[in-house]
Amino acid sequence: QVQLVESGGGLVQAGGSLRLSCAASSASGSIFSFNAMGWYRQAPGKQRELVAEITSGGRTDHSEFVKGRFTISRDYTKNTVYLQMNSLKPEDTAVYYCKARRASVDYWGKGTLVTVSS
């Protein structure tokens, strides 16, 4: 059974940094077994949107609004995907979700809240 657990959210001032983690349980299998893993976010009253994604082959893709500020990475020894967030802005405030895709099936974590104060 796939289980994704996000952590690392919190309250930070504008200009600050946070690192989010998405740990896949051992029962989920290796993170390399997923076609892709990504970070999404959903702000109040808005639709969920893609922030960054990493494929099993290591190709990364970052949405325009985070390029140069956020970086997605992974550590297979910890079965974890990370999102390093720098130069945070108040508009980055949202619940951040981890998603993994395997054989056209999407698995989601429960999310972690990031609040950026001005």
Long-range contacts (C-beta under 8 A, 24 or more apart in sequence): 1-25, 1-27, 1-28, 2-27, 2-28, 2-29, 2-100, 2-102, 2-107, 3-27, 3-28, 4-28, 4-98, 4-99, 4-100, 4-107, 4-108, 4-109, 5-109, 5-110, 6-96, 6-97, 6-98, 6-109, 6-110, 6-111, 6-112, 7-112, 8-112, 9-96, 9-112, 9-113, 9-114, 9-115, 10-113, 10-114, 10-115, 11-115, 11-116, 11-117, 12-88, 12-114, 12-115, 12-116, 12-117, 13-116, 13-117, 14-88, 14-89, 14-90, 14-116, 14-117, 14-118, 15-87, 15-88, 16-88, 16-116, 17-84, 17-85, 17-86, 17-87, 17-88, 18-85, 18-88, 18-114, 19-82, 19-83, 19-84, 19-85, 20-82, 20-83, 20-85, 20-96, 20-98, 20-112, 20-114, 21-80, 21-81, 21-82, 22-80, 22-81, 22-82, 22-83, 22-98, 22-109, 23-78, 23-79, 23-80, 24-79, 24-80, 24-81, 24-100, 25-79, 26-79, 28-79, 28-100, 28-107, 30-76, 30-79, 31-74, 31-76, 31-79, 31-80, 31-81, 31-100, 32-56, 32-76, 33-102, 34-100, 34-101, 34-102, 35-101, 35-102, 35-103, 36-100, 36-101, 37-74, 37-81, 37-98, 37-99, 37-100, 37-101, 38-72, 38-98, 38-99, 38-100, 39-72, 39-81, 39-83, 39-96, 39-97, 39-98, 39-99, 40-96, 40-97, 40-98, 40-99, 41-92, 41-94, 41-95, 41-96, 41-97, 41-114, 42-94, 42-95, 42-97, 42-111, 43-91, 43-93, 43-94, 43-95, 46-94, 48-97, 51-83, 51-96, 52-83, 54-81, 66-92, 85-114, 88-114, 88-116, 89-116, 90-116, 90-117, 90-118, 91-116, 92-116
